[in-house]
Amino acid sequence: MTGDVEFEKFYELLVIDMDGTIIDSRGNISNADKIAIAEARGRGIKVALSTGRVVDACRRYIAELGLDGVHIFFDGALVYDLSNKDTIFSQPVNPETLREAVDFARQNSIYLELYAIDRYFVEEITWADKIHREFFGLHSTLANFDDVAGKETIIKCELMVHNNEEEAKHRLFMEHFQGNLRGSIARTPAYPDVRFVNVVDPRVSKGSALEKLAGHFNISLDKVMAIGDGTNDIPLLEKAGLKIAMGNWRDELKAIADHVTLPVEESGVAAAIDKLILGR
């Protein structure tokens, strides 16, 4: 369904994906989106971000939006309160599985990144390091993964895919760990040819994280409005009372979206808030 459907405007929590939803191809949030979010908050609606990104890659945007409080990170593996530095929910990668993943990646020459809450580890510097540093503001820690696995709490692993060889290795890795790890693909408009594969505990999803987030606020899921653009947003939207797909949505969102808003480059978040929350 698209914008010709009217909805009751009773939502108490607005949850927004980041890349491709509120962050455009230049890495910016539009003024229209900022204003609309501020107005929604002025109406007493809580606003939270939901992303595959790590905490440090979100701080700039959270500050720009004037947000505080609790957000979903690591594709749903972490629900974290930045204001109080408090973990509301965490589902790390099983340490034994992590060690097996490290061994398998080495044996098959698969580039792998390991993420703790406050930093990420690599065993080699590749083209991916530049993307993380220049676009996400993240700086890798070069380490032997034997010194990391079992000693650091790893929330997620990440694979990077931008050619056929890396795609084959991605499939090999995920097939090997089927049932023990779950992979979901995230993208950003800034790098349309790159897929960021978030690899987490199989119980993790943005949907299960939304349940934790809404429970923390004592808000019913039917009073949640969620906006996203990617396949990793499907579990998020499925749990929300109102499901909004961006105009630059992935085809998989069509079947579940209640409303399709404008693309990120046209401030689709602001358009959705204006129509469905502010009623104008």
Secondary structure, DSSP 4 states (H G I P E B T S, - for coil): --TT--------EEEEE-BTTTB-TTS---HHHHHHHHHHHHTT-EEEEE-SS-GGGTHHHHHHTT--SEEEEGGGTEEEETTTTEEEEE-PPPHHHHHHHHHHHHHTT---EEE-SS-EEESS--HHHHHHHHTS----EE--GGGTBTTB---EEEEEE-SHHHHHHHHHHHHHTBTTBEEEEE--TTSTT-EEEEEE-TT--HHHHHHHHHHHHT--GGGEEEEE-SGGGHHHHHHSSEEEE-TT--GGGTTT-SEE---GGGTHHHHHHHHHTS--
